[in-house]
Amino acid sequence: MNLFKTLAFGDIVLLANDCEKRTSWTLIRIMEFIPGKEGRNRIVCVNIQFNELLRPIQKLFNLEIDKPCEPVLHSKCRRKVTFPDKSCYD
């Protein structure tokens, strides 16, 4: 069973920085994969605020928001319907 989602073109990921806390890491978009000598992806071209940079793939981390989006429900008077989180009742 694979616990990690593989990276793909166009994904938004976190760029690790050893000098900062994880909450301060930069969000970037993957633009291109660059394979190494053995053919495996080792470097990615990323887009950071109108700049394209090359970064090692080991410094990229998936965002932890793979939860599917729920449809937005509205009441008869057009108010947004929200449901309590199920984890509150466990």
Phi, psi and omega in degrees: 000128181269117181274344185251136176282135178284151180282147180221162178302132178089354179294146172264124183225169175267138175260115183293143176222119184295339184269356183234159173287157183301328180292345180257001180296155184274139172275133181224162177247132178284124182255328185198145174258137179241114183285154175275191182297326182273002176095353179273147179293123181240330184230147176234147172266123184241157179251116179235110176044062176070008176243146174251127182231157174260131180222147177291145184293338179292341181270002183256139180228133178297148172287147184265050182230045182278012178291130180295146180288136177269146179294148179275124180257144179235145177281179180298329180269018174067028173268146180289131180266126177242149180243144178292153179293132182294334182292343179292336186259000181281000000 
